[in-house]
Amino acid sequence: MDEFGIKFGILMGQLVTLYRNMFAWLAPIPHVITLLLLILIFRFGQRFRKVFVLYFIINYIWLLVFVGGWFSIQLYTRMGPAALGMYLATPVLLAIILFQWINELRHPRLNLDLKKIEKWRLLIFLPAFLWGFWYPPYEWGVGLDFNPRELLFGAYGLMGCPTTMIPLSLLFLKYPSGNRPLFYALTAYSVCIGAAMVALRYIPDIPFFLLGLASLALLLITRLFKKGDQLFLLEEY
């Protein structure tokens, strides 16, 4: 990594710490709401789809304003246009995800009936969901802090990466059923931003990036098999 990349990574770490300290008092709210929603979804499925969508619309509005807007302003002010250029994909992708959530509210396609799922997908869902919900903080040169209090006061709901892990891991359980454009948008954010953060050696985002790769692989494999089935049918015909 060059000197600019190192400075950018250090500044990002400082901004994350500053931002989390400003809004740590809000952190329990998304954690508690998400746990309640998860219980309701696993028990009642589609009956609570609209509530689920409304919650994430509100959450991604917050993320777009602060993670997209506030971070962009801070980076531009402290490091100039080059730093803003490096970060620009974040607000753009957050805006696309927010648009897909709003579109889901207008044209419901989400499948939250989780009573019938392929069991192997739980091997991806469970660690991804837990990591996103907990998301241990990280200090460059020191390491991860596996403090249990982060299960209630962590970055989930406040930062884009851990927050995206929750709906993406849930949609992973049902894809290709459900809202595909939303799945694509969440996957794109996970792959692109996850790759950038891993390149900056931000350790907590390694599972985030891996979830994005797993989702991308599922997408590609599903399309490959679909094309294979179509070819087979054409040959039979």
C-alpha positions in Angstrom: 0.0 0.0 0.0 1.4 3.5 -0.9 1.7 6.3 1.6 -1.6 8.0 0.5 -3.4 4.7 1.0 -1.9 4.3 4.5 -3.0 7.9 5.4 -6.4 7.3 4.0 -6.8 4.1 6.0 -5.7 5.7 9.2 -8.0 8.7 8.7 -10.9 6.3 8.0 -10.2 4.6 11.3 -10.2 7.9 13.1 -13.4 9.0 11.5 -15.1 5.7 12.3 -14.1 6.1 16.0 -15.3 9.7 16.0 -18.6 8.9 14.4 -19.3 5.9 16.6 -18.5 8.0 19.7 -21.0 10.6 18.6 -23.8 8.1 18.1 -23.0 5.3 20.4 -26.1 6.1 22.5 -28.2 5.2 19.5 -26.6 1.8 18.8 -28.9 -0.3 21.0 -32.0 0.8 19.0 -31.1 -1.0 15.7 -29.9 -4.0 17.6 -33.1 -4.5 19.6 -35.4 -3.7 16.6 -33.5 -6.2 14.4 -33.7 -9.0 17.0 -37.5 -8.4 17.3 -37.9 -8.3 13.5 -35.9 -11.5 13.2 -38.1 -13.3 15.7 -41.3 -12.1 13.9 -39.9 -13.0 10.5 -38.9 -16.5 11.4 -42.3 -17.1 13.1 -44.7 -15.2 10.7 -42.7 -14.7 7.5 -44.3 -12.4 5.0 -46.8 -10.9 7.4 -44.1 -8.5 8.7 -42.4 -7.8 5.3 -43.6 -4.2 5.2 -42.3 -3.5 8.7 -39.0 -5.1 7.7 -38.7 -2.9 4.6 -39.7 0.3 6.4 -37.1 -0.3 9.0 -34.3 -0.7 6.4 -35.5 2.3 4.5 -35.1 4.5 7.6 -31.7 2.8 8.3 -30.3 3.4 4.8 -31.5 7.0 4.8 -29.4 7.4 7.9 -26.5 5.6 6.3 -26.7 7.7 3.1 -26.7 11.0 5.2 -23.9 10.1 7.6 -21.8 7.3 6.1 -22.3 8.6 2.6 -22.5 12.4 3.2 -20.7 13.2 6.5 -17.8 10.9 5.8 -17.4 12.4 2.3 -17.3 15.9 3.7 -14.8 14.9 6.4 -12.5 13.2 3.9 -12.6 16.1 1.4 -11.9 18.6 4.2 -9.0 16.7 5.7 -7.4 15.0 2.6 -8.8 16.8 -0.4 -10.5 15.6 -3.6 -8.4 12.5 -4.1 -9.7 11.0 -0.8 -13.2 11.9 -1.8 -12.7 10.2 -5.1 -11.5 7.0 -3.4 -14.7 7.1 -1.2 -17.2 8.2 -3.8 -18.5 4.6 -4.5 -19.8 4.4 -1.0 -22.5 7.1 -1.2 -23.4 6.1 -4.8 -24.0 2.4 -3.8 -25.8 3.4 -0.6 -28.2 5.6 -2.7 -28.8 2.7 -5.1 -29.6 0.4 -2.2 -31.9 2.9 -0.7 -33.7 3.2 -4.0 -34.2 -0.5 -4.1 -35.6 -0.6 -0.6 -38.1 2.2 -1.6 -38.9 0.3 -4.8 -39.6 -2.8 -2.7 -42.1 -0.9 -0.6 -43.9 0.2 -3.8 -43.7 -3.2 -5.6 -43.3 -6.0 -3.0 -41.2 -8.9 -4.1 -39.2 -9.8 -1.0 -39.5 -13.4 0.2 -39.2 -13.6 4.0 -40.8 -17.0 4.3 -37.8 -18.7 6.0 -39.5 -21.9 7.1 -38.4 -23.6 3.9 -34.7 -23.0 3.1 -31.8 -25.1 2.0 -29.9 -26.1 5.1 -26.4 -25.5 3.6 -27.2 -21.8 3.3 -27.2 -21.5 7.1 -23.4 -22.1 7.0 -23.2 -18.7 5.3 -26.1 -17.0 7.0 -25.3 -17.7 10.7 -21.6 -16.5 10.9 -22.4 -13.6 8.6 -25.4 -12.5 10.6 -23.6 -12.8 13.9 -20.5 -10.9 12.7 -22.6 -8.1 11.2 -24.7 -7.8 14.4 -21.6 -7.9 16.7 -19.0 -6.3 14.4 -16.0 -6.1 16.8 -14.2 -2.7 16.6 -10.7 -2.7 15.2 -7.7 -0.4 15.9 -4.9 -0.4 13.3 -1.8 -2.0 14.8 -3.6 -3.3 17.9 -6.3 -5.7 16.7 -9.9 -6.6 17.2 -11.8 -5.9 20.4 -14.2 -8.9 21.0 -16.1 -7.1 23.8 -19.5 -8.6 24.3 -21.0 -5.1 24.9 -20.6 -4.6 21.1 -23.6 -7.0 20.7 -25.7 -4.1 21.9 -23.5 -1.0 21.4 -21.6 -2.0 18.2 -21.5 -0.4 14.7 -24.5 -2.4 13.3 -27.2 0.1 12.3 -24.6 3.0 12.2 -22.1 1.8 9.6 -22.8 0.6 6.1 -20.8 -2.7 6.2 -22.2 -4.4 9.3 -25.7 -3.1 8.5 -25.6 -4.5 5.0 -24.5 -7.9 6.3 -27.9 -8.5 8.0 -30.3 -8.1 5.0 -27.8 -9.6 2.6 -27.4 -12.7 4.7 -31.2 -13.0 5.0 -31.7 -12.6 1.3 -29.0 -15.2 0.7 -31.2 -17.8 2.3 -33.9 -17.4 -0.4 -32.2 -16.2 -3.6 -33.2 -16.5 -6.5 -36.6 -16.2 -4.9 -37.5 -12.7 -3.7 -36.3 -9.2 -4.7 -33.4 -9.8 -7.1 -32.4 -6.2 -7.8 -32.1 -5.6 -4.0 -30.0 -8.7 -3.7 -27.8 -7.4 -6.5 -27.4 -4.0 -5.0 -26.5 -5.4 -1.6 -24.0 -7.8 -3.2 -22.4 -5.1 -5.2 -21.9 -3.0 -2.1 -20.5 -5.9 -0.2 -18.0 -6.9 -2.9 -16.9 -3.4 -3.9 -16.7 -1.7 -0.5 -15.5 -4.9 1.1 -12.6 -5.3 -1.3 -11.6 -1.7 -0.8 -11.7 -2.0 3.0 -9.8 -5.3 2.9 -7.2 -3.6 0.7 -6.9 -1.0 3.4 -6.3 -3.9 5.9 -9.5 -3.2 7.9 -9.9 -6.6 9.4 -13.6 -6.4 10.5 -14.6 -6.2 6.8 -13.0 -9.5 5.8 -16.2 -11.4 6.7 -18.3 -8.7 4.9 -16.2 -9.1 1.8 -16.5 -12.9 2.0 -20.3 -12.7 2.3 -20.3 -10.5 -0.9 -18.2 -13.1 -2.7 -20.5 -15.9 -1.5 -23.5 -13.9 -2.7 -21.9 -13.2 -6.0 -21.0 -16.9 -6.4 -24.6 -17.9 -5.7 -25.8 -15.4 -8.2 -23.5 -16.7 -11.0 -24.1 -20.4 -10.2 -27.9 -19.8 -10.2 -27.7 -18.1 -13.6 -25.4 -20.8 -15.0 -27.7 -23.6 -14.0 -30.7 -21.6 -15.4 -28.9 -21.2 -18.8 -28.0 -24.9 -18.7 -31.6 -25.9 -18.1 -32.7 -23.6 -21.0 -30.2 -25.2 -23.3 -31.2 -28.7 -22.3 -34.9 -27.8 -23.0 -34.0 -26.5 -26.4 -32.1 -29.6 -27.2 -35.0 -31.8 -26.1 -37.4 -29.7 -28.2 
